[in-house]
Amino acid sequence: MVSDDRLEALMRGLRTQYLGDADVRVAELWSDMARVEAGERDALDELRRRFHKLAGSGGSYGLDDVTTYSREGERAAKRLLDAGAPPDDAAFAELTTHVRRVADAFAAAKNADPDARAG
């Protein structure tokens, strides 16, 4: 059986590792956005899926803002997919806002985590 202290240390380590990979996750969102802007067929659905994964994993690591903003981004992408038309300028700007919010939430979490700042 794992002690509470050991479990807490393990979870801190996993969270730090997750935050260490945050830049890659944010870069993937921006890459999806570039593909959406270029009109690539599956890019919007890929963006929605990526937001969905971040909403779940953010919650697993106690990153409530990552979860909230990712969920909002997922909903926005889903609305556009359901509409069946490529995003207009306003919709693209909304998606961009969601990506920025996720990026900012990751940055704030990294700044607040002494282990993530050290690594």
N, C-alpha and C positions, 0 to 999 in steps of 0.2 A: 504494500500500500504506500502511496506517495503522500508525504506530509504536506500540510497546507503551505508551509514556507517554500518547499521545493516546487510544488505546483505553481505557486505565485511566481517564483523565479523563472520557471519554464514558460509561463504565459507572457511574462515581461520580455523574455528573449524572443519568443515568436512574434510579439507585437513589434519589437525593435526590428526584426528581420523584415516584417511586412512593411513597416515604414521605410526601411532601406530600399525596398523595391518600388516605392511610391512614384519615383520619377519615371520609371519604365511604364507604369500603369497610366500615368498622366500623358506621357508621350504617345501611348497607344490610342488614347482618346483623341488627341490632336491629329494623329494620323488618320483615324476614322473620319474626323471632321474634314480633313483635306479631301478624302475620297468622296464624302458626301457632296462637298462643294464641286468636285469634278464630275459629279453625276454618275458615279459608279453604282451599278445596279444594287448590289447587296450591302453597300456601305452603311446605310441607315439602320438596317437590321443588325449589322455587326456592332454598331455604336449602341443600339438598344441593349444587345446582349452584354456588352462590356459594362454598361451602366448597371445592369441587373446583377452581374457578378460582384461589382464593387459595393452595391447596396447590401448584399448579403455578407460579404467578407468584412466590410467596414464594421458592421454590427458585431460580428464575431470577435473583433479586436477592440471593441468599445469605442469606435470612432463614429459617434452619432452623427456628426456633421457630414462625414463622407457618405454615410448611409442615406441621410436625408436628401442631400443634393444629388446623389446618384439615382435615388428613386425618382426625384423630380425629372431628371434628365431622361430616365427610362420612360416615364409617362409621356413626356413631350415627344420622344422619338416614336413611341407606339401610336400616339394620335396622328402623327404624320404618316406612318405606315398604313394605318387604318384608312386615312383619307386617300391613299393611293396616288398622290401627286408629289412631285419633288418639292422640297422645301423652298418657299419663297424667301425673300430677304429677311422678313420679320421672323420667320420660323428658324432660319439659319442663325440669326442673332440670338434667339432664345436658346438654341442648342449650345451656342458658344458661351453664353452666360452660365449654363449648367456645367460645362467643362471647366470654366474658370473657377466656379465655386468649389467643385471637387478638388481642383488643384490647390486652391487656397486652404481648403479644409485639411488636406494632407500636409501642406506647409506648416499650418498652425499646430497640428499634432506632432510633427517632427520637432518644431521649436519648443514644444512643451515637454518633450520626452528627453531627459538627459542622456539616456543610452543611445537614442537615435541621433542626437546632436554630436555625440562623441564619435559615432561611426560614420 
